[in-house]
Amino acid sequence: MNIPSLFNVKDKVVLVTGGGRGIGEMIASGYVAAGAKVYISSRNADVCNKIAQELSAKGPGKCFAIPGDLQKLEDVKRIVEELSKAEDHLDVLVNNAGANWNESIDTYPANAFQKVVNLNLNRVFTLSQQCLPLLRAKASSDHPSSVINIGSINGLQPPGMETYAYASSKAAVHHLTRHLAARLGSENILVNAIAPGSFPSKMMAETLKKNGDKIIANIPLHRVGTPEDIAGTCIYLSSRAGQYTTGTVIQVDGGATVASRL
């Protein structure tokens, strides 16, 4: 057993959606720090380019920006086309881009529900499908490709907030992950999901500002997640260490989910 290479992702080609901020940026920074070649996608081109430059400057890996709005099918196809021009394969796809909407059940807009589900669920399938030629290109039993879908603990149990579309879409992402894993395993493509708990992302910023003390008090480890927590889990799943792991949903929540059952 070669321990130094167990978690090695150096020179792997990685695509992280929603990589311009929050959890996506945390994941991208982890791969770059580990020596990978990372492409990030974000709707905001200025932010996407800025983060890519900053991460490349830190190294030792490199980061490149492919801006795009994943709500738009044409942008999904363009992102894959641009990636295909730059690379002949893809080792790791991290489907992280997502949206949320919190509103009373009496006034929850139909178009908001559709928008959240489209980005959080539909586009996970669409982008994975469009990336299959790149994921298949160099996949082997010794070096499988990896798809990592970012779900949520809100997809494991109903949240206290009225985020109906978000929670439902994340639960569906977990099930889609298992379905894809069963189909693509024979092609040496691993598919797993991560269900994060509380992380200091833009999506969680207002919630942590209002209820941070209460949230942390209910987490057995008494803290929110860090970049190392989420990036480390992704690196495990896409390195030699995780090559016999597929179809799983890994909770990265400091024990929040199990504590809620007590």
N, C-alpha and C positions, 0 to 999 in steps of 0.2 A: 504494500500500500504506500503510495507516494503522497505523503501528507502535504508538502508544499504546493502540489498541483491540485489538491482536492477541491479548493474553492477558486481555482484560477479561471478568470474570464478575460485575460489579457488578449488583445487583438480580436476579440469577438465583435461582430457587427450587430448593433442593437438599435432598435427604433422604439422610442418612448413617446406616446401621444400625451398631450397635455403637459409637455415637459418644460414649459416656460415658468411654472410656478408650483407652489404647494408640493404635494406628494410626488408629482411627476418630476419636478426639479430635484427633489431629494434622491429619487431613484437614478436619474441621469447623472447626478454628481457622484453617486457611489460607483457606477460603472466607469466613469471617466477616471476616478481615483484609482480604480483597479486596472487601468490600462486598456480599456475597451474603446472601440470606435463607435461613437454614439450619435445618432440622429434624433433630434427632437422636433416635434410638431406642436404648433400652438396657433390659435386663431389670430392672436396679436403678433404681427410680423416683427414689429420693433422689439417687443419683449423677447420673442423667440431668438432673434439675431443677437440681442444683448446677452442673454443667458448662455447661448452657445459660445460666444467669444470669451465670456468670463470663465466658463468651465474649461475650455481649451487652454486658457492661460494658466490655470491651476495644474492641468495635466495629471499624470503623465499620458493619459489617453487624449483623444480628440473629440470635439463635439461640433456638430454641424446642424444648421437650422433648415427645416423644410416647412415653412408656415403654411397653414391651411385650416379651413373651417370644416370639421368633420361632419357637421350637419348636412353639408352639401356633397352629394354623391360624386359630382365632378371633381371636387377637391380631394376626396379619398383616392380616386383614380390617379389624379395628378401627383399626389404625394408618392404613391407607389411607382409611378413612371419615373419621377425624379430619382428615387432611391435606386431603381433598376438601372439607371444610367450611370450611377456612381459605384454600385456594387453588383457582383454577380451572385450574391447569396445573402441571406439574413439568418443570423444565429438566434436572435432573441427579439420577439415582439412583445412589448408591454402596452396593453390596452388600458390606459389610465384616464384619458379625457372623459370628463363627466360634468353633469349639471344637476342642480337641485331646485326645488320650489316648495316653499312652505306657506300653506294657506288653509283657512278653514274649509272643511268638507262642503259647506253650504255654498261657497263661492269659488272653489278650486276650478280654474279655467281648463277647458278641454284642450285648448291649444298648448297650454303649459305642460299638461300631462303628456301630450304627444311629443313635444319637443324634448322633454327629459328622457322619455323612453327611447326616442330615436337615437339620441347621442349615447346614452348609457348602455343600451342593449343592442339595438339594430346595428350600430356602427362597429361594435365589437365583432359581430359576425361578419359584416361587410369587409372591414379592413383585414381581418384574419383570412377571409376567403381570397381577397385580392393579393395578399402577401404569400399565398401558398406556393407559387412557383419559386419565389426566393427562399422560402423556408425549406422546400424540398431539395433545392439545388445541391446542397452539400450534407444533408442529413444522413447519418448512419447510426448503427447501433452503438458504435464507440463514441460518436460525437453527434448526439441528437440535437435538433433545433428545439426551441422552447417558446411557447406562447404563455404569457402571464397576464391574466385578467385581474384588474383591481376592482374587487367587489366592495363589501362593507359589512360590518357587524349588524347594520340595519337591515341587511338582507338575510340575516340569521334569525332575527326576532323583531317584532314591530317596535319602532322607536316611540318615544313619548311625544315627539313633534308630529305635526300634520304634513309630513313629507311623503304623501302616498305614492307618487310616481317614482321617487327616488328609491324608497325601500323596495317597492315591487320590482323595479328594474334590476336592482342589485341581487335580489333573490333569483331572478331569472338568469342573470349573468353566472351565478354559481351553478345553476343547472345546465346552462349552455356549456360551461367549462367541462362538466362531466361528460356531456354528450360528445363534444369535440374530441376529448381525450380518448374515448372509446373508438371513435372513427379514425383518428390520426395516429394512434400508437403504432400501428403496423407500418407506418411510413416514417417512423423514428422522429415524430414530432410530439413533444410532451406538451400537455396543456394543463395548467393549474391556475388557481385563483388565490388571491390574498384578500382577506376581509379585515381591513384596518379599523382600529377604534379611533380614539381621539388623537389627532395630530395637528400641529399649529399651521394649518393650511388656510388659504383665503376663504375657502368654503366654510371652515370651522371658526374663523376669526370672531365673528359676532357672537356665536354661541359660547365660545370660551370667555369672551369679554363679559358676557352677562352672567354665565353660570359656571365659570371655570373652577372655582373653589369646590362647588358641589360635585361637579363631574370628577375632579381629581380625588375627592374624598371617597367616591364610589368605585374607584379603580384600585384593586388590591396592591398594585405596585406604586400607587400614589404619585403618578406622574403621567404626562402625555408622552406620545411617541416622539422619537428623534429620527433624523435622517439615517443614522446607522441602523435603526431597527427595521425600517422598511427596505432600505437598500440591501442590507444583509440578507434578508429573506429572499429578495429577488436574485441575488448573487448565488445563494444556495440552490435555488430552483434551476438556475441556468448553468451551473458548473457540474463537474464530475460528481460532487456530493449529492446532487439531486437527480441523477440519471435514472433512478428506479422509482421516482415519484411522479405520478401523473393522475389527473382526475381528482385532485385534492383541493380543499378550501382551507387555507391556513389562517387562523385567527391571529392577528398581531394587534392585541388590544390591552395588554397589561393585565389580563384576567377579568376585564369588565363584563364580558358575556357570562362567564360562569358565576361571577359574584351576583349578578342580577337574578340568578335562580335560587339563591339562598333565602 
